[in-house]
């Protein structure tokens, strides 16, 4: 990639890590935890601590940033160790995850087996946050809009240039080059050391699956039991993964079409899935935003009634909550654009849109549209993390067959990259996320592995 800033030397993935847990600073746990401005507090019942980590692991004695960590401690003599959790994003806050696990799986025995650890990753909310000073419209610049042709791509390119420039000129621009998956994985190892643990177990969903695979590839000897749910491919959320949102839309849309057809007496969207699909294209001609709205709703069956109602009658846009600042979108941009080498030519995206209009007409031209990563103001400081199969066979992979965000095609590539280290469980279901989402078979695989250490003997399938 050709940028205006100088290319810096690549940083080996294994340097500047703590050699022993004893060298790490002690954590001081306090409560209550930060509550994100939400009532009731999503972190109720947890305790939190602060940890300083290097901003730049190439300069471990230099400037530091702050991480906030949460914990639900086990009081059981059966305690095995710590279970670190990540909700994905990138950019999603994670302090509440131990409380969510307690609420959804409190009787599973997992809370006896582990101190459950959440954290806001670097750049997120309570962990030295970043900004790009994004407007309400700019927060949604990564995906869409649906491009009807080259002119639409050019229009979004102009907006994307502005966003990239804003990120480079924001008050946290000095942090920007260091917001990467590799550095977040290094932060996780600092957390491990600060907890006084030789190894950590881990659960990560969506982008959190890639972060977990990165940690397991960078620090294989420091992993205990690893569960990766709703799998990003082994190259992370790069331009190809971005375009594959169209595959996910196509894989998943049939579930909604069948659901709506079975309720034609309520919503009148079509008596068959084919008629519902035709209705989608009819509505999209009049209301282009319905494509992205539909894609977002496909994440969970629970969204189907609301989506059907919005198809029938457009609803006013919901008001944002206390976490809907630009922080989530800014960090997502920074990690995605820093991690991968994105094509810089506007013409590349125009051709990609032309192809997608033929191969994936429902959502492809939205997924193939250009993003600010094409105009990113800094060079990658190191190669992307290489996901590999060298290490202990201690990884459980989970994947719905019809996932709109992390489609099966990428999950299979992740499974191949991890080789003999992993076992792969597919679930005959749609939506984004397997564990705690209501599939008893998928949940059982996770609990039996994390609690009892039982990996399936071979790749398996849940009907």
Secondary structure, 3 states (H helix, E strand, C coil): CCCCCCCCCCCCCCCCCCCCHHHCCCCCCECCCCCCCCCCCCCCCCEEEEEEEECCHHHCCCCEEEEEEEEECCCCCCCCEEEEEECCCCCCCCCCHHHHHHHHHCCCCHHHHEEEEEEECCCCCCCCCCCCCCCCCHHHCCCCCCCCCHHHHHHHHHHHHHHHHHHHHCCCHHHHCCCCHHHHHHHHHHHHHHCCCCCEEEEEECHHHHHHHHHHHHCHHHEEEEEEECCCCCCCCCHHHHHCHHHHHHHHHHHHHHHHHCCHHHHCCCCCHHHHHHHHHHHHHHCCCHHHHHHHHCCCHHHHHHHHHHHHCCCCCCCCCCCCCCHHHHHHHHHHHHHCCCCCCHHHHHHHHHHHHHHCCCCHHHHCCCCHHHHCCCCCCCCCCCCCCCCCCCEEEEEEEECCCCCHHHHHHHHHHHHHHEEEEEEEEECCCCCCCCCHHHHHHHHHHHHHCCCCCCCEEEC
